[in-house]
Amino acid sequence: MPFSLHPSLFRLSAVALTVSAATSVADDPKESDYYQIQAIPNPDKLVLEVGALEHTPEGRIFATTRRGDVFTVTDALGPDVSTAKLKLFAGGLHEVLGATWNEKNQSLYITQRPEVTRLHDDDGDGRADTFETVCDGWGITGDYHEYAFGSKFDPDGNMWVVLCLTGSFTSDTEYRGWGLRITPDGRMLPSVCGIRSPGGIGFNAAGDAFYTDNQGPWNGSSSLKWLKPGSFAGNPTGNKWFSITTEIGPRPPEPHDQSRMVTEREHVPTLVPPAVMLPHAHLGQSPTAIICDRTGGKFGPFKDQLFVSEQTFSNIARVSLEKVNGVYQGVAIPFLEGFGSGLIGMTLTDSGILFAGGSDRGWGSRGGKPYSFDRVVWTGKTPFEILNMTAEPDGFTLSFTAPVNKETAGDPASYAMRAWTWAYRQEYGGPEVDQVKPVISAATVSSDGMKVRLKAAPLTKGHVHYLQSPGVRSADGVPLLHGDAYYTLNEIPASGS
């Protein structure tokens, strides 16, 4: 990690030292104690550069690929992953980066570069027979970077599609750099402008759409952004296409170069800030898929939170959102690492099994393999984690998955914090700027030990507030599985709110 605490920055209380000493290295928690990564067998050595994943109520998994194939995966939900089998469902498509199952008409809707397509197995032999164009209202030039990522169905039955810019920097054909809604009858509704380089799209528990955008021009770092209909997501390159649509109102003003997001929100009324920054080189470099845990506890204690996969770091982060003054913001926390390749697609079944896959083609990844396809199963053990971090007028409230040791968690010296932002600029990415070091002056533990109220100052609107909690222990003396948390503070709650 690029930032770590120097011993002089905090002092552990005598109690914390005692608890830490009582926990041997052998007893320190490991991710695999709680969540295990299991490879899906591939006896035919198929090139499974997974682009999207979907599951059906009866237990089939659909795996689409960057190479234009769609496979069905059966018998993948049992205790023995070796029983899983792959079968080609469709081929000849163009970089399929979205898949959603329609139970009513028993069809798979996929998003490929030029269109949304409905696939249907007419004769029940396990292969798609019908390939029906649902919507193809956007343009493509053949440029390598013109990816199209498609969502599941939203609460109104629409699909969302987010379109990368051309070559990462320009918008050479219709709606490159936009978010589109595709209605059930195939109409295309241009809905959000200002997109740069999406890597995935999904919904939170409330049904609002989000996408992951990658570091680059007008994006100092990668982030998770809210697709609020009618909004501007930050990159003005594709705003030229306001000339051909009246769906979302007038073209927004151009942002000022070398500014700050919090400043430009006053200048551009429709600008919606990133809900959660995913700090570059901390949590990853290329965020991708988004899934919400709607399993009701079958995948552990993270009900209604989001999991965001990562291509470069081959890992998954966990995100919890809240709305303050009508704007989404929240915290990102590491969740699970060690996947074989760069993750691009994910799905989480109703039974609580997560499937994830991807490839390293084009960018490379920490996983080291050219492609991978895995499932993640929860062992049933609950890790000691920061469950959530929410904003307060004068600090933050932490909630935990298990009761804390009140003396360690109640000692302000068990924590440290720093905060920063990035320049909002036309140049590619950028360093962390406007550094601030908030002081944590108090840590008040709830009577049940499940929450800690941190008093911290100063709080800075528009900054990521990076919390480390190395001194915190559970009531059983166990350290946090992940002690780092990154809170994006778009709005500071008012006193008494």
C-alpha positions as CSV (number, residue, x, y, z in Angstrom):
1,M,0.0,0.0,0.0
2,P,1.3,3.5,-0.8
3,F,0.4,4.8,2.7
4,S,1.2,3.0,6.0
5,L,1.3,4.2,9.6
6,H,4.6,5.1,11.2
7,P,4.8,3.9,14.8
8,S,5.1,7.5,15.9
9,L,1.6,8.3,14.5
10,F,-0.3,6.5,17.2
11,R,0.3,4.7,20.5
12,L,-1.5,1.5,21.5
13,S,-2.9,1.4,25.0
14,A,-1.5,-1.1,27.4
15,V,-4.7,-3.1,27.1
16,A,-4.4,-3.1,23.3
17,L,-0.9,-4.4,23.5
18,T,-2.0,-7.1,25.9
19,V,-4.8,-8.3,23.6
20,S,-2.5,-8.2,20.6
21,A,0.1,-10.2,22.3
22,A,-2.4,-12.8,23.3
23,T,-3.3,-13.3,19.6
24,S,-0.6,-15.4,18.1
25,V,0.4,-15.0,14.4
26,A,-1.0,-18.4,13.8
27,D,-4.4,-17.2,15.0
28,D,-4.5,-14.1,12.8
29,P,-7.5,-14.2,10.5
30,K,-7.1,-15.0,6.8
31,E,-9.6,-14.4,4.1
32,S,-9.8,-18.1,3.2
33,D,-11.1,-18.8,6.7
34,Y,-14.3,-17.1,5.7
35,Y,-14.5,-17.1,1.9
36,Q,-12.9,-19.7,-0.4
37,I,-12.1,-19.2,-4.1
38,Q,-12.8,-22.4,-6.1
39,A,-11.9,-22.8,-9.8
40,I,-14.6,-23.9,-12.2
41,P,-13.2,-27.0,-14.1
42,N,-12.4,-26.5,-17.7
43,P,-11.4,-29.9,-19.1
44,D,-11.7,-28.8,-22.7
45,K,-9.3,-25.8,-22.1
46,L,-11.8,-23.4,-23.5
47,V,-10.6,-19.8,-23.6
48,L,-13.0,-18.4,-21.0
49,E,-12.2,-14.7,-21.0
50,V,-15.4,-14.0,-19.1
51,G,-17.1,-10.7,-19.9
52,A,-20.4,-11.1,-17.9
53,L,-22.2,-13.6,-15.7
54,E,-25.8,-14.3,-15.0
55,H,-27.8,-17.0,-13.1
56,T,-31.3,-18.4,-13.5
57,P,-33.8,-19.4,-10.7
58,E,-33.2,-23.1,-11.5
59,G,-29.5,-22.9,-11.0
60,R,-28.0,-22.5,-14.5
61,I,-25.1,-20.0,-14.9
62,F,-24.5,-18.1,-18.1
63,A,-20.9,-17.1,-18.8
64,T,-20.4,-14.7,-21.7
65,T,-16.9,-14.1,-23.1
66,R,-14.9,-11.3,-24.6
67,R,-14.4,-13.5,-27.6
68,G,-18.1,-13.5,-28.4
69,D,-19.3,-16.9,-27.0
70,V,-22.0,-17.7,-24.4
71,F,-21.7,-20.8,-22.3
72,T,-24.1,-22.4,-19.9
73,V,-22.7,-23.8,-16.7
74,T,-24.7,-26.5,-14.9
75,D,-24.2,-28.4,-11.6
76,A,-22.1,-25.5,-10.3
77,L,-24.0,-24.9,-7.1
78,G,-23.3,-28.1,-5.2
79,P,-20.7,-28.8,-2.5
80,D,-18.3,-30.3,-5.1
81,V,-17.3,-27.8,-7.7
82,S,-15.7,-30.5,-9.9
83,T,-19.2,-31.5,-11.0
84,A,-19.7,-28.2,-12.9
85,K,-20.0,-28.6,-16.7
86,L,-19.7,-26.1,-19.5
87,K,-21.7,-26.1,-22.8
88,L,-21.7,-23.6,-25.7
89,F,-25.0,-21.8,-25.8
90,A,-24.2,-19.2,-28.5
91,G,-21.3,-18.0,-30.6
92,G,-20.3,-15.5,-33.2
93,L,-21.1,-12.5,-31.1
94,H,-19.0,-9.4,-30.5
95,E,-17.4,-9.0,-27.1
96,V,-20.3,-9.7,-24.8
97,L,-20.1,-7.6,-21.7
98,G,-23.6,-7.8,-20.3
99,A,-26.1,-10.6,-19.6
100,T,-29.5,-10.7,-17.9
101,W,-32.1,-13.5,-17.8
102,N,-35.8,-12.8,-18.5
103,E,-37.8,-15.5,-16.7
104,K,-41.1,-14.5,-18.4
105,N,-39.9,-15.4,-21.9
106,Q,-37.1,-17.7,-20.9
107,S,-34.6,-15.6,-22.9
108,L,-31.1,-14.3,-22.2
109,Y,-30.6,-10.7,-23.1
110,I,-26.9,-9.9,-23.9
111,T,-25.1,-6.7,-24.5
112,Q,-22.5,-6.8,-27.3
113,R,-20.6,-4.0,-28.9
114,P,-23.2,-3.0,-31.5
115,E,-26.5,-3.9,-29.8
116,V,-28.6,-5.6,-27.1
117,T,-29.7,-9.0,-28.4
118,R,-32.3,-11.5,-27.2
119,L,-31.1,-15.1,-27.3
120,H,-33.7,-18.0,-27.0
121,D,-33.4,-21.8,-27.2
122,D,-36.4,-22.6,-29.4
123,D,-36.1,-26.4,-29.4
124,G,-34.7,-27.1,-25.9
125,D,-31.4,-28.6,-27.0
126,G,-29.4,-26.2,-24.9
127,R,-28.3,-24.0,-27.9
128,A,-29.7,-20.6,-28.8
129,D,-31.8,-20.6,-32.0
130,T,-33.2,-17.1,-32.0
131,F,-30.9,-14.1,-32.2
132,E,-33.1,-11.0,-32.1
133,T,-31.9,-7.4,-32.1
134,V,-33.6,-5.5,-29.3
135,C,-31.8,-2.2,-29.7
136,D,-28.8,-0.9,-31.8
137,G,-29.3,2.8,-31.5
138,W,-25.6,3.7,-30.8
139,G,-22.6,3.9,-33.0
140,I,-19.4,1.9,-33.3
141,T,-16.2,2.6,-35.4
142,G,-14.2,-0.5,-34.8
143,D,-11.9,1.2,-32.3
144,Y,-10.7,-1.3,-29.7
145,H,-11.9,0.8,-26.8
146,E,-15.5,1.1,-27.7
147,Y,-16.8,-1.3,-25.1
148,A,-20.5,-1.6,-24.2
149,F,-21.5,-2.8,-20.8
150,G,-25.0,-3.9,-20.1
151,S,-27.0,-4.3,-16.9
152,K,-29.6,-6.6,-15.5
153,F,-33.2,-5.4,-15.7
154,D,-34.0,-2.4,-13.4
155,P,-37.3,-2.2,-11.4
156,D,-39.1,-0.7,-14.4
157,G,-38.0,-3.5,-16.7
158,N,-35.3,-1.4,-18.5
159,M,-31.8,-2.4,-19.2
160,W,-28.9,0.1,-18.9
161,V,-26.0,0.3,-21.3
162,V,-22.9,2.4,-20.6
163,L,-20.6,3.2,-23.6
164,C,-16.9,3.8,-23.5
165,L,-15.3,6.6,-25.3
166,T,-13.5,6.0,-28.6
167,G,-9.8,5.3,-28.0
168,S,-10.3,6.3,-24.4
169,F,-10.1,10.1,-25.2
170,T,-12.7,11.0,-28.0
171,S,-16.3,10.3,-29.0
172,D,-16.2,9.6,-32.7
173,T,-19.7,8.1,-33.1
174,E,-23.1,8.4,-31.5
175,Y,-23.5,8.3,-27.8
176,R,-19.9,7.3,-26.9
177,G,-19.5,8.5,-23.3
178,W,-23.2,8.1,-22.4
179,G,-25.5,5.9,-20.3
180,L,-28.6,4.6,-22.1
181,R,-31.8,3.0,-20.9
182,I,-33.3,0.3,-23.2
183,T,-37.0,-0.1,-22.5
184,P,-38.9,-3.4,-22.6
185,D,-40.1,-2.6,-26.1
186,G,-36.6,-1.8,-27.4
187,R,-36.7,2.0,-27.3
188,M,-33.4,3.8,-26.4
189,L,-33.5,6.6,-23.9
190,P,-30.2,8.6,-23.6
191,S,-30.2,9.2,-19.9
192,V,-26.7,10.2,-18.5
193,C,-23.8,12.0,-20.2
194,G,-20.2,12.5,-19.0
195,I,-19.0,8.8,-19.0
196,R,-15.4,8.0,-19.8
197,S,-14.4,4.4,-19.5
198,P,-16.9,2.1,-17.7
199,G,-15.9,-1.3,-16.5
200,G,-19.2,-2.6,-15.2
201,I,-22.8,-1.6,-14.2
202,G,-25.2,-2.7,-11.6
203,F,-27.9,-1.7,-9.0
204,N,-28.0,-1.0,-5.3
205,A,-30.7,-2.4,-3.0
206,A,-32.9,0.6,-3.8
207,G,-32.8,-0.2,-7.5
208,D,-30.7,2.8,-8.5
209,A,-28.1,2.2,-11.3
210,F,-24.3,2.6,-10.8
211,Y,-21.3,2.1,-13.0
212,T,-17.6,1.9,-12.4
213,D,-15.5,4.5,-14.3
214,N,-11.7,4.2,-14.7
215,Q,-9.0,6.8,-14.0
216,G,-8.2,9.0,-17.0
217,P,-9.2,12.4,-18.4
218,W,-11.4,14.3,-15.9
219,N,-11.1,11.2,-13.6
220,G,-8.3,11.6,-11.1
221,S,-9.0,8.1,-9.8
222,S,-11.3,5.2,-10.6
223,S,-14.7,5.4,-8.9
224,L,-18.2,4.1,-8.5
225,K,-20.7,6.6,-10.0
226,W,-24.5,7.0,-9.7
227,L,-26.4,6.9,-13.0
228,K,-28.9,9.4,-12.0
229,P,-31.2,10.0,-15.0
230,G,-30.6,13.5,-16.4
231,S,-27.2,13.9,-14.8
232,F,-23.6,14.7,-15.9
233,A,-21.0,12.1,-14.8
234,G,-18.0,14.4,-15.2
235,N,-16.3,13.8,-18.6
236,P,-17.5,16.3,-21.2
237,T,-16.1,14.6,-24.3
238,G,-19.3,12.9,-25.4
239,N,-21.6,15.9,-24.7
240,K,-21.5,16.7,-28.5
241,W,-24.4,14.2,-28.8
242,F,-26.8,16.6,-27.1
243,S,-27.2,17.8,-30.7
244,I,-29.2,14.7,-31.6
245,T,-31.3,14.2,-28.5
246,T,-33.7,16.1,-26.3
247,E,-34.3,13.2,-23.8
248,I,-32.4,14.7,-20.8
249,G,-32.5,18.5,-21.2
250,P,-29.9,21.0,-22.3
251,R,-26.2,20.4,-22.6
252,P,-24.4,21.1,-19.3
253,P,-21.7,23.9,-19.1
254,E,-18.1,22.8,-19.7
255,P,-16.3,22.2,-16.5
256,H,-13.2,24.3,-15.6
257,D,-9.9,22.5,-16.1
258,Q,-7.6,22.0,-13.1
259,S,-10.5,22.6,-10.7
260,R,-12.0,20.4,-7.9
261,M,-15.2,18.3,-8.1
262,V,-16.7,20.1,-5.1
263,T,-16.1,23.5,-6.8
264,E,-17.5,22.4,-10.2
265,R,-20.7,21.1,-8.6
266,E,-21.6,24.7,-8.1
267,H,-20.8,25.6,-11.7
268,V,-22.4,22.6,-13.4
269,P,-25.9,22.0,-11.8
270,T,-26.3,18.5,-13.2
271,L,-22.8,17.2,-12.2
272,V,-23.2,14.3,-9.8
273,P,-19.9,13.5,-7.9
274,P,-18.6,9.9,-7.7
275,A,-20.6,8.1,-5.0
276,V,-17.4,6.3,-3.9
277,M,-13.9,6.9,-5.0
278,L,-11.9,3.7,-5.4
279,P,-8.4,5.1,-4.7
280,H,-5.9,4.4,-7.5
281,A,-3.2,2.0,-6.4
282,H,-4.9,1.4,-3.0
283,L,-7.9,-0.8,-3.8
284,G,-7.1,-1.3,-7.5
285,Q,-6.7,0.4,-10.8
286,S,-9.5,-0.9,-13.1
287,P,-12.8,-1.5,-11.3
288,T,-15.4,-3.6,-13.2
289,A,-18.5,-5.5,-12.2
290,I,-21.0,-4.4,-9.5
291,I,-23.3,-6.8,-7.7
292,C,-25.6,-6.3,-4.7
293,D,-25.9,-8.9,-1.9
294,R,-29.6,-9.6,-1.9
295,T,-29.2,-13.1,-0.4
296,G,-30.5,-12.2,3.0
297,G,-27.4,-13.5,4.8
298,K,-26.6,-16.5,2.7
299,F,-23.3,-14.9,1.7
300,G,-22.3,-13.6,5.1
301,P,-23.1,-10.4,7.1
302,F,-23.0,-7.9,4.2
303,K,-26.7,-7.7,3.3
304,D,-27.6,-5.1,0.7
305,Q,-24.0,-4.0,0.3
306,L,-22.2,-3.9,-3.1
307,F,-19.3,-6.0,-4.3
308,V,-17.1,-4.3,-6.9
309,S,-14.6,-6.5,-8.8
310,E,-11.2,-5.3,-10.1
311,Q,-9.3,-6.2,-13.3
312,T,-5.8,-5.1,-12.6
313,F,-5.6,-6.2,-8.9
314,S,-7.6,-9.4,-9.4
315,N,-9.6,-8.7,-6.3
316,I,-13.0,-7.6,-5.0
317,A,-13.9,-4.6,-2.8
318,R,-17.0,-4.1,-0.7
319,V,-19.0,-0.9,-0.8
320,S,-21.7,0.5,1.5
321,L,-23.7,3.5,0.4
322,E,-25.8,6.2,2.1
323,K,-27.5,9.3,0.9
324,V,-26.7,12.7,2.4
325,N,-28.5,15.8,1.1
326,G,-29.8,13.7,-1.8
327,V,-26.3,12.7,-2.9
328,Y,-24.9,9.2,-2.7
329,Q,-21.6,8.6,-0.8
330,G,-20.1,5.9,1.2
331,V,-17.2,3.6,2.1
332,A,-15.1,1.1,0.2
333,I,-13.3,-1.7,2.1
334,P,-11.2,-4.6,0.8
335,F,-13.0,-7.9,0.6
336,L,-11.2,-10.7,-1.2
337,E,-8.1,-11.2,-3.3
338,G,-6.3,-14.0,-5.0
339,F,-8.2,-14.6,-8.2
340,G,-6.3,-16.1,-11.1
341,S,-6.8,-13.3,-13.6
342,G,-8.3,-9.8,-13.9
343,L,-12.0,-9.9,-12.9
344,I,-14.6,-8.5,-15.4
345,G,-17.9,-10.3,-14.7
346,M,-19.7,-11.4,-11.5
347,T,-23.0,-12.8,-10.4
348,L,-24.3,-13.8,-6.9
349,T,-26.9,-16.5,-6.8
350,D,-29.9,-16.5,-4.5
351,S,-28.3,-19.4,-2.7
352,G,-25.2,-17.3,-1.8
353,I,-22.5,-18.4,-4.2
354,L,-20.6,-15.8,-6.1
355,F,-19.2,-16.4,-9.5
356,A,-16.4,-14.3,-11.0
357,G,-14.3,-14.4,-14.1
358,G,-12.3,-12.4,-16.5
359,S,-9.0,-12.1,-18.4
360,D,-5.7,-10.1,-18.5
361,R,-5.8,-9.3,-22.2
362,G,-4.9,-5.7,-23.0
363,W,-3.9,-4.6,-19.5
364,G,-2.4,-7.4,-17.5
365,S,-3.4,-8.4,-14.0
366,R,-1.9,-9.5,-10.7
367,G,-3.5,-12.9,-11.0
368,G,-1.0,-13.9,-13.6
369,K,-3.2,-16.2,-15.7
370,P,-4.6,-15.2,-19.1
371,Y,-8.1,-15.9,-17.9
372,S,-9.9,-17.4,-15.0
373,F,-13.4,-18.5,-13.9
374,D,-14.1,-19.1,-10.2
375,R,-16.8,-19.4,-7.6
376,V,-16.6,-18.0,-4.1
377,V,-18.3,-19.8,-1.2
378,W,-18.8,-18.6,2.3
379,T,-17.6,-21.0,4.9
380,G,-20.3,-20.0,7.4
381,K,-17.8,-18.2,9.7
382,T,-18.3,-14.5,10.2
383,P,-15.1,-12.4,9.9
384,F,-14.5,-9.6,12.3
385,E,-14.8,-6.6,10.0
386,I,-15.9,-3.0,9.8
387,L,-19.4,-3.7,8.6
388,N,-20.2,0.0,7.8
389,M,-18.9,3.5,8.1
390,T,-21.3,6.4,8.0
391,A,-20.8,10.1,8.1
392,E,-21.7,12.3,11.1
393,P,-21.5,16.1,11.5
394,D,-18.3,15.8,13.5
395,G,-16.9,12.5,12.4
396,F,-18.0,8.9,11.6
397,T,-19.8,6.0,13.1
398,L,-18.3,2.5,12.6
399,S,-20.4,-0.6,12.9
400,F,-18.8,-4.0,13.2
401,T,-19.7,-7.6,12.4
402,A,-19.0,-8.7,16.0
403,P,-18.7,-6.9,19.4
404,V,-15.4,-5.0,19.9
405,N,-13.0,-5.1,22.8
406,K,-14.2,-1.8,24.4
407,E,-10.9,-0.7,25.6
408,T,-9.0,-1.1,22.3
409,A,-11.9,0.2,20.2
410,G,-12.5,3.1,22.6
411,D,-8.9,4.3,22.5
412,P,-8.5,7.1,19.8
413,A,-4.9,5.9,19.4
414,S,-6.2,2.7,17.9
415,Y,-7.1,4.7,14.7
416,A,-5.4,7.1,12.3
417,M,-6.9,9.0,9.4
418,R,-5.8,11.1,6.4
419,A,-7.8,12.7,3.7
420,W,-7.2,13.9,0.1
421,T,-8.8,14.5,-3.2
422,W,-7.7,14.7,-6.9
423,A,-7.7,17.6,-9.3
424,Y,-10.7,17.7,-11.6
425,R,-8.7,18.1,-14.8
426,Q,-8.5,17.2,-18.5
427,E,-5.2,15.5,-18.1
428,Y,-5.0,11.7,-17.5
429,G,-5.5,10.8,-13.8
430,G,-3.4,12.7,-11.3
431,P,-1.8,12.6,-7.9
432,E,-3.5,12.8,-4.5
433,V,-3.8,16.5,-3.7
434,D,-5.0,18.8,-0.9
435,Q,-3.8,16.5,1.8
436,V,-5.4,16.8,5.3
437,K,-4.7,14.9,8.5
438,P,-7.9,14.8,10.6
439,V,-7.3,14.2,14.3
440,I,-9.4,11.5,16.0
441,S,-10.1,13.0,19.4
442,A,-12.7,10.6,20.8
443,A,-13.9,7.0,20.2
444,T,-17.1,6.2,22.0
445,V,-18.2,2.5,22.1
446,S,-21.9,1.6,22.2
447,S,-23.2,-0.4,25.1
448,D,-23.4,-3.6,23.0
449,G,-19.9,-3.2,21.5
450,M,-21.2,-3.2,17.9
451,K,-20.6,0.4,17.1
452,V,-18.0,3.1,17.7
453,R,-18.6,6.8,17.3
454,L,-15.4,8.6,16.1
455,K,-15.0,12.3,16.6
456,A,-12.6,13.6,13.9
457,A,-11.6,17.0,12.7
458,P,-11.3,18.6,10.3
459,L,-13.8,16.9,7.9
460,T,-13.3,18.1,4.3
461,K,-16.2,18.0,1.8
462,G,-15.2,16.3,-1.4
463,H,-12.3,14.4,0.1
464,V,-11.7,10.7,0.6
465,H,-11.2,10.0,4.3
466,Y,-8.9,7.0,4.7
467,L,-9.3,5.3,8.1
468,Q,-6.8,2.8,9.5
469,S,-7.8,0.8,12.6
470,P,-4.7,-1.3,13.6
471,G,-5.4,-1.2,17.3
472,V,-9.0,-2.4,17.2
473,R,-9.7,-5.9,18.5
474,S,-12.8,-8.0,18.9
475,A,-14.2,-9.0,22.3
476,D,-12.4,-12.3,21.6
477,G,-9.1,-10.5,20.9
478,V,-9.1,-10.9,17.1
479,P,-7.8,-8.2,14.8
480,L,-9.9,-6.9,12.0
481,L,-9.6,-9.0,8.8
482,H,-9.4,-5.7,6.9
483,G,-8.6,-2.6,8.9
484,D,-8.6,-0.1,6.0
485,A,-11.7,1.9,5.0
486,Y,-12.0,4.7,2.4
487,Y,-15.0,7.0,2.9
488,T,-15.9,9.5,0.1
489,L,-17.4,12.6,1.9
490,N,-19.4,14.4,-0.8
491,E,-21.7,16.0,1.8
492,I,-21.2,16.6,5.6
493,P,-24.4,15.9,7.5
494,A,-26.0,18.8,9.3
495,S,-26.1,18.8,13.1
496,G,-29.3,17.2,14.2
497,S,-29.9,15.4,10.9
